[in-house]
Amino acid sequence: MAATPAEAAPGGTSLGGAARSAAARDEARHGKPNLGAPHPAAPGQSPPHPAAPGQNPPHSGASGLDEATTDGSLLTLADPEEIAELAADWLLGVHATGLDPRGRTVHLDDGRAVVTDGVVVATGASARRLPGPRLAGVHTLRTLDDARALRAELNRGPRSVVVIGGGFIGAETASSCAALGHDVTVVEAAPLPLIPQLGPDMAAFCAGLHRRGGVRLLTGTGVARLRHTAAGGSAGSHGAVGSRATAGSHGAAVSPGAVGPRGGVGPRAAGSSGGAARSGGRTRPERVTAVELTDGRLLPADVVVVGIGATPNSGWLADGVLADRDGVHCDAGCVTSLPQVVAVGDVARVGGVRAEHWTSATEQPRVAVRNLLAGRTVETFSALPYFWSDQYGSRIQFAGHRPADATVRIEEGSVDSGSFLALYEQAGRLRAALAVDRPRPFMKVRRQLRTLGPETGPRPRPSGAGRATGATAVP
């Protein structure tokens, strides 16, 4: 007979956390109320914003930094009635600090211990930072508070903005800053942005979007250090932080002191006691003034946005058995080595893969909760990868698995027009699709892909309109 946990203790109140609570309610209506807890802060970092249950940071698209999209009341993932239906006890403003070896008790930073029958880890991830002291003017964009702080900085007037990292967060942030009238430069270590996700040909198109939007794109170079001066001090009192950090679509190569052994932030991470000047007994944060590149160039900067990937919030699982710096280890059903502990969302390595996609956070919880209630893996997660991105007035959509040896064929529209549907094919089989401002044909192809297994796909129909680009993807 399958075990039926009477009380589950899910950790996290973001998208994955809200979806997981609803899944638990639907699977076990006869059980006791669930217990919700917010994301734990990574060691050395300040706690996340204690948002209401179901509240999530804004999508950082073209309008992601305006006043409407940084209004927390407009960003909830569930309305009060839906939250009430969950019949959950929400513990806000506290953080998980540990899990006992049997996986039955979650320890909190206020000294309490929550004894439960099952645990869902949905603690998400935190923005990766450059090594060195915290500097005024340097931002990441992951939480609602991050968006508000960046918007306040940009509202002070025209700024010189340097975005480190040409991935989706970097590209969308650059698009938003340019739309607000700021002077924007994007620094990307790879030859083109988004090569790992899209392959070289489609990455070249995305590089063109930056230029079309009036943004300078510098590729093939990294960040050596940030130059700074004391707030209110003379321009001659420059210092430097960092150690050849390399901006990239997936993350950064930073100095060993940047990341702690448990996936937290080490002694040289942002937020340390360095990087501040004292005046009259008060500490004033130093302010960034420029970004020095590894090729020697110096970029003046009033504002720096670091978009170099994310670190899973798994450091509180300190035993190293359930998790490491790259997330919580799960089988294909989101179940850890302890059957009473499952994980979902950005923190979970499901089947060895950690996928930071909206679909992971919304679709994994149903599978995870079913397996949790069964006491074993009875279902596996096999959702089709899907993401979208709004950049410079264009909606980019992608679905599927892109093999390294895939070729790209334009099925509809044209790259030159800026509106097209591209198909990724391998050995005559459709494996993935990319669309720019072609939502209807894209959704049709996405439905096709969702009906297929991960290793097969329909043979694409012959089309005189389609043209092969011969693109060879980079894994």
Secondary structure, 3 states (H helix, E strand, C coil): CCCCCCCEEEECCCHHHHHHHHHHHHHCCCCCCCEEECCCCCCCCCCCCCCCCCECCCCCCCCCCCCHHHCHHHCECCCHHHHHHCCCEECCCCCEEEECCCCCEEEECCCCEEECCEEEECCCEEECCCECCCCECEECCCCHHHHHHHHHHHCCCCCEEEEECCCHHHHHHHHHHHHCCCEEEEEECCCCCCHHHHCHHHHHHHHHHHHHCCCEEEECCCEEEEEEEECCCCCCCCEEECCCCEECCCCEECCHHHECCCCCECCCECCCCCCEEEECCEEEEEEEEEEEECCCCEEECCEEEECCCEEECCCCCCCCCCEECCEEEECCCCECCCCCEEECHHHEEECCECCCCHHHHHHHHHHHHHHHHHCCCCCCCCCCCEEEEEECCEEEEEEECCCCCCEEEEEEEECCCCEEEEEEEECCEEEEEEEECCHHHHHHHHHHHHCCCCCCCCCCCCCCCCEECCCCCCC
